[in-house]
Amino acid sequence: MQPIRMRLIADGPAIAALLDLLESAGVDIIEVSQPYPARRSPGQQRVYVDLNIPSTSLD
């Protein structure tokens, strides 16, 4: 399966919590971009995450 690119828009602590949750669920996080300002959401960040989902979680 090819890596998935996901865009997250939230505040910094919420993004960190979601990344922790994904890792604890066995998701292989390949790369996390630097945070960018969210264009339409003041005070929030935009982060791009490349990840692989384990094949066992798709069964």
N, C-alpha and C positions, 0 to 999 in steps of 0.2 A: 504494500500500500504506500502511496506517495505521502509525503508530509502534508499536513494541513496548516494553512496560515489563518490565524484568527486575529481579528482586531478587537481590542477591549477598550471601552471608554468608561472611565470611572475615576474616583479619586485614588491617590496612591495606595492608601491602606487597603482599599477594596480590591485593587488589582493584585497586590501582594497576597491577600487572603485567598483569592481565587487560584493563583498560581500554586500556592501551598496545597490547596484542596486537590487540584489536578494531579500534582506530584504524588500525593498520598493515595490517590486512586490508581496509580500505576501508569499515568500518562507520561511519555518520554518527551520532556520539553527540550527542544533542540536549541532554540535561540529566542531571546527576548530583546526587542529593540529598545533603544533609549526612549524615554517618555517625551511625547510631543504635546503641546497644548491642544485640547479638543476645540475644534473650530466653532461649534455652535453651543458648547456647554462650558461657560466660564467656570474656572476652578477645578475642572476635571482634566484628566490626561488621556492621551491616546497612545496605546502600546500595541505593537504587532508581535504575535507569538507564533513561532513555527513549532509544530509538535507532531508526534506519532501516537496514535491510539493503539494500545496492545490488541492483537487479534483476538485474544480471549474475551475482551470486553464487548466484542461485536457479536459473539455467539448467543 
